[in-house]
Amino acid sequence: MKIQFKIYSALFTILFFGISYSQEKNPIEGRWDMVISQSGEELPSWLEISHSGYNTLIGRFVYAFGSARPISEVKLKDGRFNFSIPRQWEPEGQDMVFEGGMVGNRLEGTMVYTDGKTHSWVATRAPKLPHSENITWGEPISLFNGKDLTGWHATGDNQWIVENGILTSPKSGANLLSDAAFDNFKLHIEFRYPKGSNSGIYLRGRYEVQILDNFGEEPSSVLFGGVYGFLTPNEMAAKKAGEWQTYDITLIGSRVTIVANGKKIISDQIIPGITGGAINSREGEPGPFLIQGDHGPIAFRNITVTPAKK
């Protein structure tokens, strides 16, 4: 009887997992670059839908601001799907509710925001960004001349100033965008912040590496050195507030390596998608650097990028 039981058990396992893994992938699964049309603006967002177990779909979502947040279940009905997201930094109100479906090779649908208003959205499949170990690097380019804002422009009323060779945002205000756009690159940047302040550097304008006063804390994807909401450093490398600090960042395709204050804290990790605050969700295109100036005082110097040769 024991032998018979083992045989039946083995057959059940083979049949169950054979059925489980032979299920066709639902076409809505994958990573999607979204644009939400809301209040006259085109808001970049991101969606990931994936399997969990035999017949359950789950996911992750990034809104125009805030970090990536989990989707507990993506529900399917009559060829459509829907899911809800508890509010994070959105105004008081209800959960956000998304509904959509495949239209050709993209997703289209609606979002009911926390205020109860309905907005439309579209999403295209996120591109697979090529990675190569055989990069030929060009000549280093200084993005900050130490004198003025040449090569940069503010996204609103400008509060950025240059004094004694230092680029400074003395108070919360506009973000700063580089005029030049880049694909694959190595970036060296030096920064200093006062106690409790908060900033970030966006790679290609889409992926934020967090700059935050976190000396002595445990590492997190939303703290110093993290790719906001996605990648957690292997250690907290932040110095005390008021000290000059450095990031050396290499981005090839969607794979990033970050060295903070001489310590490799993220090594050749894939960034899944855009982070909150991205300038757009067009991941297949080159993009500028964005320096966050809307969260608190911050100072920079010696901003140097080494682009990959075409």
MOHUPE-V614062 format. One record per residue. N is the residue number from 1. RES is the residue in three letters. PHI is phi in radians with two decimals (* if undefined). PSI is psi in whole degrees, 0 to 359 (999 if undefined). D_FIRST is the distance of its C-alpha to the first C-alpha in Angstrom with 1 decimal. Layout:
BEGIN
N&RES&PHI&PSI&D_FIRST + N&RES&PHI&PSI&D_FIRST
END
This chain:
BEGIN
1&MET&*&322&0.0 + 2&LYS&-1.13&319&3.8 + 3&ILE&-1.13&316&5.4 + 4&GLN&-1.04&317&5.0 + 5&PHE&-1.06&317&6.0 + 6&LYS&-1.12&322&8.6 + 7&ILE&-1.13&312&9.8 + 8&TYR&-1.06&319&10.4 + 9&SER&-1.08&317&12.0 + 10&ALA&-1.14&318&14.1 + 11&LEU&-1.09&318&15.2 + 12&PHE&-1.05&315&16.2 + 13&THR&-1.07&316&18.1 + 14&ILE&-1.11&313&19.9 + 15&LEU&-1.10&315&20.8 + 16&PHE&-1.09&308&22.0 + 17&PHE&-1.28&331&24.0 + 18&GLY&-1.11&315&25.2 + 19&ILE&-1.12&316&26.6 + 20&SER&-1.04&314&27.9 + 21&TYR&-1.51&353&29.8 + 22&SER&-1.61&358&31.1 + 23&GLN&-1.08&137&33.0 + 24&GLU&-1.24&144&36.7 + 25&LYS&-1.23&132&38.9 + 26&ASN&-1.16&134&41.1 + 27&PRO&-1.09&344&44.7 + 28&ILE&-1.44&351&45.8 + 29&GLU&-1.22&149&43.7 + 30&GLY&2.20&192&45.7 + 31&ARG&-1.89&135&48.9 + 32&TRP&-2.27&132&52.0 + 33&ASP&-1.57&117&55.6 + 34&MET&-1.84&156&57.0 + 35&VAL&-2.32&121&60.5 + 36&ILE&-1.80&124&61.1 + 37&SER&-1.55&104&64.4 + 38&GLN&-2.38&122&65.5 + 39&SER&0.92&42&68.9 + 40&GLY&1.42&3&70.7 + 41&GLU&-2.03&154&68.8 + 42&GLU&-1.80&104&66.1 + 43&LEU&-1.69&120&63.6 + 44&PRO&-1.24&133&61.2 + 45&SER&-2.50&181&57.6 + 46&TRP&-2.65&145&54.2 + 47&LEU&-2.42&138&50.7 + 48&GLU&-2.22&132&47.3 + 49&ILE&-2.16&131&44.3 + 50&SER&-2.57&166&40.8 + 51&HIS&-1.34&148&37.1 + 52&SER&-2.41&106&35.0 + 53&GLY&1.35&207&31.4 + 54&TYR&-1.35&313&30.3 + 55&ASN&-2.44&27&33.2 + 56&THR&-1.99&137&35.7 + 57&LEU&-1.90&135&39.1 + 58&ILE&-2.20&186&40.9 + 59&GLY&-3.05&189&44.1 + 60&ARG&-2.44&152&47.2 + 61&PHE&-2.46&139&50.8 + 62&VAL&-2.14&123&54.2 + 63&TYR&-1.55&184&57.3 + 64&ALA&-1.13&341&60.9 + 65&PHE&-2.53&164&60.9 + 66&GLY&1.56&179&58.4 + 67&SER&-1.72&171&55.2 + 68&ALA&-1.09&137&51.9 + 69&ARG&-2.30&148&49.8 + 70&PRO&-1.33&149&46.2 + 71&ILE&-1.87&116&45.3 + 72&SER&-1.20&327&42.3 + 73&GLU&-2.79&134&41.5 + 74&VAL&-1.76&114&43.2 + 75&LYS&-1.64&140&42.7 + 76&LEU&-1.95&139&42.8 + 77&LYS&-2.79&123&44.3 + 78&ASP&0.94&43&46.0 + 79&GLY&1.35&5&46.4 + 80&ARG&-2.03&167&48.0 + 81&PHE&-2.35&159&46.8 + 82&ASN&-2.66&155&48.0 + 83&PHE&-2.76&162&47.6 + 84&SER&-2.16&154&49.6 + 85&ILE&-2.29&122&50.9 + 86&PRO&-1.09&148&52.2 + 87&ARG&-1.16&150&55.7 + 88&GLN&-2.01&282&56.4 + 89&TRP&-1.89&6&60.2 + 90&GLU&-1.21&163&61.0 + 91&PRO&-1.08&162&63.4 + 92&GLU&-0.93&145&62.3 + 93&GLY&2.63&206&60.6 + 94&GLN&-1.47&172&57.3 + 95&ASP&-1.09&153&54.4 + 96&MET&-1.39&136&55.0 + 97&VAL&-2.12&126&53.2 + 98&PHE&-1.95&141&52.7 + 99&GLU&-2.44&141&52.0 + 100&GLY&-3.02&185&52.0 + 101&GLY&-2.95&174&50.8 + 102&MET&-1.33&133&51.2 + 103&VAL&-2.29&102&54.6 + 104&GLY&1.19&236&54.8 + 105&ASN&-1.85&17&53.6 + 106&ARG&-2.30&171&54.3 + 107&LEU&-1.77&144&53.3 + 108&GLU&-2.42&148&55.8 + 109&GLY&-3.12&199&55.8 + 110&THR&-2.28&157&57.3 + 111&MET&-2.21&129&57.2 + 112&VAL&-1.67&116&58.2 + 113&TYR&-1.36&176&59.8 + 114&THR&-1.09&337&59.9 + 115&ASP&-1.53&3&63.2 + 116&GLY&1.55&355&61.7 + 117&LYS&-1.44&146&63.5 + 118&THR&-1.77&135&61.8 + 119&HIS&-2.32&153&62.1 + 120&SER&-1.65&158&61.0 + 121&TRP&-2.58&157&59.1 + 122&VAL&-2.34&155&58.1 + 123&ALA&-2.53&134&55.8 + 124&THR&-1.93&150&55.5 + 125&ARG&-1.10&130&52.7 + 126&ALA&-1.11&136&53.4 + 127&PRO&-1.27&153&54.3 + 128&LYS&-1.52&107&52.5 + 129&LEU&-1.37&125&55.2 + 130&PRO&-1.17&144&55.4 + 131&HIS&-2.12&141&55.1 + 132&SER&-2.39&139&56.7 + 133&GLU&-1.44&345&56.9 + 134&ASN&-1.82&63&60.2 + 135&ILE&-1.51&134&62.5 + 136&THR&-1.79&121&66.3 + 137&TRP&-1.61&144&68.0 + 138&GLY&-1.46&198&71.5 + 139&GLU&-1.48&143&74.2 + 140&PRO&-1.05&142&73.8 + 141&ILE&-2.13&127&75.5 + 142&SER&-1.44&122&76.9 + 143&LEU&-1.59&354&76.1 + 144&PHE&-2.34&121&78.5 + 145&ASN&-1.49&357&82.1 + 146&GLY&1.38&2&82.8 + 147&LYS&-2.08&318&85.7 + 148&ASP&-2.73&192&84.6 + 149&LEU&-1.62&20&81.9 + 150&THR&-0.93&130&82.5 + 151&GLY&1.60&1&79.3 + 152&TRP&-2.37&157&77.8 + 153&HIS&-2.54&144&78.2 + 154&ALA&-1.41&151&77.3 + 155&THR&-1.54&1&75.2 + 156&GLY&-2.85&207&77.5 + 157&ASP&-1.06&121&80.5 + 158&ASN&-1.37&125&80.7 + 159&GLN&-1.95&358&80.7 + 160&TRP&-1.30&139&80.0 + 161&ILE&-2.36&161&82.8 + 162&VAL&-2.11&121&83.5 + 163&GLU&-2.39&129&85.3 + 164&ASN&0.93&41&85.9 + 165&GLY&1.34&13&83.4 + 166&ILE&-2.10&131&80.6 + 167&LEU&-1.52&120&79.0 + 168&THR&-2.29&137&78.6 + 169&SER&-1.91&101&77.3 + 170&PRO&-1.27&345&79.1 + 171&LYS&-2.68&168&77.4 + 172&SER&-1.11&138&74.7 + 173&GLY&-3.01&228&75.7 + 174&ALA&-1.42&154&75.0 + 175&ASN&-1.39&168&72.5 + 176&LEU&-2.18&130&73.9 + 177&LEU&-2.02&138&72.9 + 178&SER&-1.28&145&73.8 + 179&ASP&-1.21&326&75.8 + 180&ALA&-1.49&146&73.9 + 181&ALA&-1.95&153&70.4 + 182&PHE&-2.40&155&67.9 + 183&ASP&-1.79&265&64.7 + 184&ASN&-1.62&142&63.2 + 185&PHE&-2.84&168&65.0 + 186&LYS&-2.08&131&65.4 + 187&LEU&-2.09&133&67.0 + 188&HIS&-2.05&127&68.8 + 189&ILE&-2.49&140&69.9 + 190&GLU&-2.05&138&71.5 + 191&PHE&-2.57&162&71.5 + 192&ARG&-2.59&139&72.5 + 193&TYR&-2.36&152&71.9 + 194&PRO&-1.36&169&73.3 + 195&LYS&-0.98&130&71.1 + 196&GLY&1.43&2&68.6 + 197&SER&-1.47&174&69.4 + 198&ASN&-2.66&132&67.0 + 199&SER&-2.68&196&67.2 + 200&GLY&-3.10&159&65.3 + 201&ILE&-2.09&122&65.7 + 202&TYR&-1.66&123&64.2 + 203&LEU&-1.46&128&63.2 + 204&ARG&0.96&19&64.4 + 205&GLY&1.28&10&65.2 + 206&ARG&-2.24&337&61.5 + 207&TYR&-2.15&110&59.5 + 208&GLU&-1.50&127&60.7 + 209&VAL&-1.68&119&60.6 + 210&GLN&-1.25&138&61.2 + 211&ILE&-2.10&116&64.3 + 212&LEU&-2.73&150&64.2 + 213&ASP&-1.35&92&65.4 + 214&ASN&-2.26&24&62.1 + 215&PHE&-0.91&129&63.2 + 216&GLY&1.46&359&60.8 + 217&GLU&-1.61&168&58.1 + 218&GLU&-1.31&145&54.4 + 219&PRO&-1.17&152&54.0 + 220&SER&-2.71&156&53.1 + 221&SER&-1.17&343&53.2 + 222&VAL&-1.85&9&56.1 + 223&LEU&-1.99&186&58.1 + 224&PHE&-0.80&126&60.3 + 225&GLY&1.47&351&59.1 + 226&GLY&-1.42&149&56.2 + 227&VAL&-1.46&111&56.0 + 228&TYR&-0.86&113&56.4 + 229&GLY&1.43&356&53.1 + 230&PHE&-2.09&303&51.1 + 231&LEU&-2.00&127&51.3 + 232&THR&-1.72&130&51.4 + 233&PRO&-1.08&154&53.4 + 234&ASN&-1.38&351&51.7 + 235&GLU&-2.79&162&54.5 + 236&MET&-1.55&112&57.5 + 237&ALA&-1.83&7&60.5 + 238&ALA&-1.16&140&63.1 + 239&LYS&-1.53&176&66.4 + 240&LYS&-1.20&151&68.5 + 241&ALA&-0.98&144&70.4 + 242&GLY&1.66&348&73.8 + 243&GLU&-1.70&149&72.8 + 244&TRP&-1.27&138&72.7 + 245&GLN&-2.32&164&69.2 + 246&THR&-2.33&147&67.8 + 247&TYR&-2.11&135&65.1 + 248&ASP&-2.09&113&64.6 + 249&ILE&-2.14&130&62.3 + 250&THR&-2.01&126&61.1 + 251&LEU&-2.17&117&59.8 + 252&ILE&-2.21&116&58.6 + 253&GLY&1.10&237&57.0 + 254&SER&-1.89&12&54.8 + 255&ARG&-1.79&130&54.0 + 256&VAL&-2.18&143&56.0 + 257&THR&-2.18&131&56.9 + 258&ILE&-2.17&125&58.8 + 259&VAL&-1.96&118&60.7 + 260&ALA&-1.96&122&62.3 + 261&ASN&0.89&42&65.0 + 262&GLY&1.47&0&63.9 + 263&LYS&-1.97&129&60.2 + 264&LYS&-1.35&109&57.6 + 265&ILE&-1.81&338&55.7 + 266&ILE&-2.40&126&54.0 + 267&SER&-2.10&107&53.1 + 268&ASP&0.89&49&52.8 + 269&GLN&-1.76&149&50.8 + 270&ILE&-1.44&128&50.5 + 271&ILE&-1.48&117&52.4 + 272&PRO&-1.11&322&50.4 + 273&GLY&-2.97&187&53.4 + 274&ILE&-1.17&154&56.7 + 275&THR&-1.82&163&57.4 + 276&GLY&-0.98&137&59.3 + 277&GLY&1.64&3&63.0 + 278&ALA&-1.08&151&62.8 + 279&ILE&-1.30&332&65.8 + 280&ASN&-2.86&177&63.8 + 281&SER&-1.97&23&60.3 + 282&ARG&-1.54&77&61.3 + 283&GLU&-1.16&340&59.1 + 284&GLY&-1.39&357&60.0 + 285&GLU&-1.84&153&63.7 + 286&PRO&-1.05&163&65.6 + 287&GLY&-2.68&164&66.7 + 288&PRO&-1.43&175&69.1 + 289&PHE&-1.56&140&68.6 + 290&LEU&-2.10&127&68.8 + 291&ILE&-1.81&125&69.9 + 292&GLN&-1.34&124&69.0 + 293&GLY&-2.17&8&72.2 + 294&ASP&-1.75&10&71.2 + 295&HIS&-2.01&338&69.4 + 296&GLY&2.94&173&71.9 + 297&PRO&-1.07&144&74.4 + 298&ILE&-2.78&150&73.5 + 299&ALA&-2.33&145&75.4 + 300&PHE&-2.33&156&74.7 + 301&ARG&-2.68&163&76.3 + 302&ASN&0.84&70&75.7 + 303&ILE&-1.78&108&73.5 + 304&THR&-2.22&130&72.8 + 305&VAL&-2.10&138&70.6 + 306&THR&-1.99&104&69.8 + 307&PRO&-1.40&155&68.7 + 308&ALA&-1.33&145&66.7 + 309&LYS&-1.29&147&68.7 + 310&LYS&-1.18&999&68.0
END
